[in-house]
């Protein structure tokens, strides 16, 4: 029985499976740069710095007068042709939850982190994009539930929220305080004798643990020892491949939602349509199917 995939004799080449995803950037341009509606006419429709701080999607690329111009859009709206010299290339990653306990400024970035600390420090954030820019590794994090509020942070400033392995336990000593949430503002209870409880989740690199005790969930300060969490981790060295996988996953979800909506509209139309003769019945069966047909 062969367990290893060997396609050498089939001469499969990269071009046979190549699929080009739209590339993403965090716009971070300096100075005055123009946005052109059309490179041929050089019609100006705006300034690139209007896009600074926004995630832009490249939908076209063209070499014009020995410079590479990109056609970009933001929030589904086409903005125009621009030069991208200092913007940060982003790679899609699976969503990860975590928190930032501090923020180190990113060189050559216009972000003023001192004005953002109250919004992002010690708050639950989501990471959806990775970047490797000028010898810096980082991620884009957004406020939990608000994908319009996001900033770039160094990856070492992000502590990931990790689901606990099955049957993971932690021992709580006497006088350990129990908190209702991971902000650790006001303790709701206190342990009066040592107990061992179930671990639900924990922050990597932080001694903050979500536990379950007597059917209720709490947060505590404590240290967990997890020697098995890396067993199921997937390492993908090619960030372009990971970006493509996540792009296709999103495209597939969008197409599935579109198909589901079309099926619902079709079913609603069919179920509420009044049929008065055989000719109409034949028409409905041909174009909408039987009423009990599985789509």
FENTA-V169684 format. One record per residue. N is the residue number from 1. PSI is psi in whole degrees, -180 to 180 (999 if undefined). OMEGA is omega as a letter, one per 40 degrees, with the letter a starting at -180 (none if undefined). D_FIRST is the distance of its C-alpha to the first C-alpha in Angstrom with 2 decimals. Layout:
BEGIN
n:N psi:PSI omega:OMEGA d_first:D_FIRST
n:N psi:PSI omega:OMEGA d_first:D_FIRST
END
This chain:
BEGIN
n:1 psi:128 omega:a d_first:0.00
n:2 psi:125 omega:i d_first:3.80
n:3 psi:-19 omega:a d_first:6.46
n:4 psi:133 omega:i d_first:9.31
n:5 psi:116 omega:a d_first:11.35
n:6 psi:106 omega:a d_first:12.81
n:7 psi:22 omega:a d_first:15.66
n:8 psi:-46 omega:a d_first:17.81
n:9 psi:-14 omega:a d_first:18.29
n:10 psi:-8 omega:i d_first:19.46
n:11 psi:47 omega:i d_first:22.31
n:12 psi:126 omega:a d_first:22.37
n:13 psi:165 omega:a d_first:25.49
n:14 psi:-36 omega:a d_first:27.09
n:15 psi:-23 omega:a d_first:29.69
n:16 psi:-26 omega:a d_first:27.15
n:17 psi:10 omega:a d_first:26.44
n:18 psi:135 omega:i d_first:29.76
n:19 psi:125 omega:a d_first:31.66
n:20 psi:116 omega:i d_first:35.01
n:21 psi:156 omega:i d_first:36.13
n:22 psi:129 omega:a d_first:39.80
n:23 psi:148 omega:a d_first:40.57
n:24 psi:146 omega:i d_first:42.60
n:25 psi:150 omega:i d_first:45.44
n:26 psi:112 omega:a d_first:47.92
n:27 psi:127 omega:a d_first:51.16
n:28 psi:56 omega:a d_first:53.20
n:29 psi:147 omega:a d_first:55.60
n:30 psi:156 omega:i d_first:58.87
n:31 psi:-166 omega:a d_first:62.20
n:32 psi:113 omega:i d_first:63.17
n:33 psi:141 omega:a d_first:60.55
n:34 psi:152 omega:i d_first:60.97
n:35 psi:126 omega:a d_first:58.72
n:36 psi:134 omega:i d_first:59.04
n:37 psi:-37 omega:a d_first:58.60
n:38 psi:128 omega:a d_first:58.28
n:39 psi:-30 omega:a d_first:57.97
n:40 psi:-45 omega:a d_first:59.97
n:41 psi:-13 omega:a d_first:63.00
n:42 psi:32 omega:i d_first:62.55
n:43 psi:122 omega:a d_first:63.58
n:44 psi:131 omega:a d_first:63.37
n:45 psi:0 omega:i d_first:62.29
n:46 psi:-173 omega:i d_first:61.96
n:47 psi:143 omega:a d_first:61.20
n:48 psi:-34 omega:a d_first:57.80
n:49 psi:-9 omega:i d_first:58.97
n:50 psi:-21 omega:a d_first:59.19
n:51 psi:-6 omega:a d_first:55.40
n:52 psi:134 omega:a d_first:55.33
n:53 psi:-2 omega:a d_first:53.35
n:54 psi:148 omega:i d_first:51.47
n:55 psi:121 omega:a d_first:47.82
n:56 psi:151 omega:a d_first:47.85
n:57 psi:127 omega:i d_first:45.25
n:58 psi:120 omega:a d_first:45.24
n:59 psi:1 omega:i d_first:45.10
n:60 psi:153 omega:a d_first:46.47
n:61 psi:136 omega:a d_first:46.95
n:62 psi:138 omega:i d_first:49.57
n:63 psi:115 omega:a d_first:51.19
n:64 psi:118 omega:a d_first:54.93
n:65 psi:46 omega:i d_first:57.57
n:66 psi:17 omega:i d_first:55.08
n:67 psi:147 omega:i d_first:54.00
n:68 psi:118 omega:i d_first:50.84
n:69 psi:147 omega:a d_first:51.77
n:70 psi:135 omega:i d_first:49.55
n:71 psi:122 omega:a d_first:50.09
n:72 psi:158 omega:i d_first:49.53
n:73 psi:158 omega:i d_first:49.80
n:74 psi:130 omega:a d_first:50.29
n:75 psi:38 omega:i d_first:49.81
n:76 psi:-2 omega:a d_first:49.01
n:77 psi:125 omega:i d_first:52.28
n:78 psi:127 omega:a d_first:52.34
n:79 psi:-41 omega:i d_first:54.59
n:80 psi:-166 omega:a d_first:54.84
n:81 psi:131 omega:a d_first:54.16
n:82 psi:162 omega:i d_first:54.32
n:83 psi:132 omega:i d_first:53.81
n:84 psi:102 omega:a d_first:51.43
n:85 psi:-30 omega:a d_first:52.25
n:86 psi:4 omega:a d_first:51.89
n:87 psi:157 omega:a d_first:49.75
n:88 psi:121 omega:i d_first:46.61
n:89 psi:131 omega:a d_first:43.21
n:90 psi:147 omega:i d_first:41.30
n:91 psi:130 omega:a d_first:37.58
n:92 psi:138 omega:i d_first:36.42
n:93 psi:160 omega:i d_first:34.64
n:94 psi:144 omega:a d_first:33.74
n:95 psi:133 omega:i d_first:36.97
n:96 psi:137 omega:i d_first:37.86
n:97 psi:149 omega:i d_first:40.92
n:98 psi:-164 omega:i d_first:43.12
n:99 psi:158 omega:i d_first:46.62
n:100 psi:121 omega:i d_first:48.63
n:101 psi:-14 omega:i d_first:51.18
n:102 psi:163 omega:a d_first:52.70
n:103 psi:118 omega:i d_first:52.55
n:104 psi:135 omega:a d_first:52.86
n:105 psi:142 omega:i d_first:54.30
n:106 psi:123 omega:a d_first:52.14
n:107 psi:147 omega:i d_first:54.04
n:108 psi:23 omega:i d_first:55.20
n:109 psi:142 omega:a d_first:54.64
n:110 psi:-6 omega:a d_first:57.52
n:111 psi:135 omega:i d_first:56.42
n:112 psi:97 omega:a d_first:59.07
n:113 psi:-25 omega:i d_first:57.12
n:114 psi:-27 omega:i d_first:60.28
n:115 psi:-5 omega:a d_first:60.86
n:116 psi:-7 omega:a d_first:57.37
n:117 psi:-40 omega:a d_first:57.13
n:118 psi:-25 omega:a d_first:58.56
n:119 psi:-32 omega:a d_first:55.98
n:120 psi:-28 omega:a d_first:52.83
n:121 psi:128 omega:i d_first:53.49
n:122 psi:20 omega:i d_first:52.09
n:123 psi:152 omega:i d_first:51.12
n:124 psi:124 omega:a d_first:47.71
n:125 psi:163 omega:i d_first:46.26
n:126 psi:138 omega:i d_first:43.15
n:127 psi:126 omega:a d_first:41.24
n:128 psi:-12 omega:a d_first:39.57
n:129 psi:145 omega:i d_first:39.85
n:130 psi:148 omega:i d_first:39.22
n:131 psi:151 omega:i d_first:41.19
n:132 psi:94 omega:a d_first:41.25
n:133 psi:119 omega:i d_first:44.76
n:134 psi:53 omega:i d_first:46.92
n:135 psi:21 omega:i d_first:45.10
n:136 psi:138 omega:i d_first:45.14
n:137 psi:130 omega:a d_first:42.24
n:138 psi:-178 omega:i d_first:43.15
n:139 psi:160 omega:i d_first:42.48
n:140 psi:123 omega:i d_first:44.54
n:141 psi:144 omega:i d_first:45.53
n:142 psi:156 omega:i d_first:47.41
n:143 psi:137 omega:i d_first:49.45
n:144 psi:121 omega:i d_first:47.54
n:145 psi:-2 omega:i d_first:48.14
n:146 psi:93 omega:a d_first:49.97
n:147 psi:-3 omega:i d_first:47.81
n:148 psi:-15 omega:i d_first:51.01
n:149 psi:103 omega:a d_first:51.97
n:150 psi:156 omega:i d_first:49.69
n:151 psi:156 omega:i d_first:50.08
n:152 psi:136 omega:i d_first:48.06
n:153 psi:152 omega:i d_first:47.60
n:154 psi:143 omega:a d_first:46.13
n:155 psi:-28 omega:i d_first:42.75
n:156 psi:-12 omega:i d_first:44.22
n:157 psi:-1 omega:a d_first:46.86
n:158 psi:125 omega:i d_first:44.32
n:159 psi:114 omega:a d_first:43.24
n:160 psi:139 omega:i d_first:40.25
n:161 psi:120 omega:a d_first:40.35
n:162 psi:131 omega:i d_first:37.21
n:163 psi:139 omega:a d_first:36.04
n:164 psi:149 omega:i d_first:35.93
n:165 psi:157 omega:a d_first:32.90
n:166 psi:137 omega:i d_first:32.96
n:167 psi:18 omega:i d_first:35.60
n:168 psi:134 omega:a d_first:37.11
n:169 psi:161 omega:i d_first:40.73
n:170 psi:142 omega:i d_first:43.81
n:171 psi:127 omega:i d_first:47.04
n:172 psi:130 omega:a d_first:50.25
n:173 psi:168 omega:i d_first:53.43
n:174 psi:142 omega:a d_first:56.90
n:175 psi:9 omega:i d_first:58.62
n:176 psi:131 omega:a d_first:55.39
n:177 psi:141 omega:i d_first:56.25
n:178 psi:133 omega:a d_first:54.14
n:179 psi:149 omega:a d_first:54.18
n:180 psi:-21 omega:i d_first:53.51
n:181 psi:175 omega:a d_first:51.77
n:182 psi:15 omega:i d_first:50.37
n:183 psi:-15 omega:i d_first:53.69
n:184 psi:45 omega:a d_first:55.06
n:185 psi:-56 omega:a d_first:58.53
n:186 psi:127 omega:i d_first:59.97
n:187 psi:137 omega:i d_first:58.64
n:188 psi:-28 omega:i d_first:58.58
n:189 psi:173 omega:i d_first:58.20
n:190 psi:138 omega:a d_first:58.22
n:191 psi:130 omega:a d_first:56.44
n:192 psi:-8 omega:i d_first:59.02
n:193 psi:153 omega:a d_first:56.75
n:194 psi:135 omega:i d_first:53.36
n:195 psi:159 omega:i d_first:50.43
n:196 psi:129 omega:a d_first:46.64
n:197 psi:165 omega:i d_first:45.28
n:198 psi:137 omega:i d_first:42.06
n:199 psi:129 omega:i d_first:41.08
n:200 psi:-40 omega:a d_first:40.18
n:201 psi:167 omega:i d_first:40.07
n:202 psi:158 omega:i d_first:41.56
n:203 psi:126 omega:i d_first:42.50
n:204 psi:138 omega:i d_first:40.75
n:205 psi:3 omega:i d_first:43.39
n:206 psi:148 omega:i d_first:46.02
n:207 psi:56 omega:i d_first:47.10
n:208 psi:123 omega:a d_first:47.11
n:209 psi:135 omega:i d_first:45.14
n:210 psi:127 omega:a d_first:44.89
n:211 psi:170 omega:i d_first:45.09
n:212 psi:125 omega:a d_first:45.55
n:213 psi:121 omega:i d_first:48.36
n:214 psi:41 omega:i d_first:49.77
n:215 psi:-3 omega:a d_first:48.08
n:216 psi:152 omega:a d_first:49.51
n:217 psi:138 omega:a d_first:47.99
n:218 psi:170 omega:i d_first:49.67
n:219 psi:140 omega:i d_first:49.36
n:220 psi:159 omega:i d_first:50.24
n:221 psi:126 omega:a d_first:50.49
n:222 psi:170 omega:a d_first:48.04
n:223 psi:131 omega:i d_first:45.14
n:224 psi:148 omega:i d_first:41.59
n:225 psi:111 omega:a d_first:39.02
n:226 psi:106 omega:a d_first:35.54
n:227 psi:2 omega:a d_first:32.90
n:228 psi:-5 omega:a d_first:29.85
n:229 psi:-24 omega:a d_first:30.64
n:230 psi:-6 omega:a d_first:28.74
n:231 psi:-42 omega:a d_first:25.37
n:232 psi:8 omega:a d_first:24.69
n:233 psi:143 omega:i d_first:26.60
n:234 psi:125 omega:i d_first:25.14
n:235 psi:119 omega:i d_first:26.49
n:236 psi:109 omega:a d_first:26.98
n:237 psi:-32 omega:a d_first:28.85
n:238 psi:104 omega:a d_first:29.68
n:239 psi:-27 omega:i d_first:32.49
n:240 psi:-39 omega:i d_first:32.67
n:241 psi:-44 omega:i d_first:29.11
n:242 psi:-42 omega:i d_first:30.02
n:243 psi:-42 omega:i d_first:33.23
n:244 psi:-43 omega:i d_first:31.48
n:245 psi:-46 omega:a d_first:29.06
n:246 psi:-34 omega:i d_first:32.10
n:247 psi:-47 omega:a d_first:34.13
n:248 psi:-35 omega:i d_first:31.63
n:249 psi:-42 omega:i d_first:31.35
n:250 psi:-43 omega:i d_first:35.16
n:251 psi:-42 omega:a d_first:35.40
n:252 psi:-41 omega:i d_first:32.98
n:253 psi:-42 omega:i d_first:35.10
n:254 psi:-42 omega:i d_first:38.27
n:255 psi:-38 omega:i d_first:37.06
n:256 psi:-42 omega:i d_first:35.94
n:257 psi:-39 omega:i d_first:39.36
n:258 psi:-43 omega:i d_first:41.11
n:259 psi:-43 omega:i d_first:39.30
n:260 psi:-41 omega:i d_first:40.07
n:261 psi:-40 omega:i d_first:43.72
n:262 psi:-38 omega:i d_first:43.96
n:263 psi:-42 omega:i d_first:42.61
n:264 psi:-43 omega:i d_first:45.16
n:265 psi:-42 omega:a d_first:47.98
n:266 psi:-43 omega:a d_first:47.02
n:267 psi:-41 omega:i d_first:46.91
n:268 psi:-44 omega:i d_first:50.22
n:269 psi:-45 omega:a d_first:51.86
n:270 psi:-43 omega:a d_first:50.73
n:271 psi:-24 omega:a d_first:51.69
n:272 psi:7 omega:a d_first:55.13
n:273 psi:133 omega:i d_first:55.96
n:274 psi:122 omega:a d_first:58.74
n:275 psi:124 omega:a d_first:58.16
n:276 psi:-13 omega:i d_first:61.39
n:277 psi:173 omega:a d_first:60.51
n:278 psi:-34 omega:a d_first:57.81
n:279 psi:-43 omega:i d_first:57.56
n:280 psi:-38 omega:i d_first:56.72
n:281 psi:-43 omega:i d_first:54.19
n:282 psi:-39 omega:i d_first:52.40
n:283 psi:-45 omega:a d_first:52.47
n:284 psi:-43 omega:a d_first:50.94
n:285 psi:-36 omega:a d_first:48.14
n:286 psi:-43 omega:a d_first:47.34
n:287 psi:-23 omega:a d_first:47.28
n:288 psi:-12 omega:i d_first:46.55
n:289 psi:176 omega:i d_first:44.65
n:290 psi:154 omega:a d_first:45.39
n:291 psi:-25 omega:a d_first:46.71
n:292 psi:15 omega:a d_first:43.88
n:293 psi:138 omega:i d_first:41.14
n:294 psi:126 omega:a d_first:38.16
n:295 psi:999 omega:none d_first:37.81
END
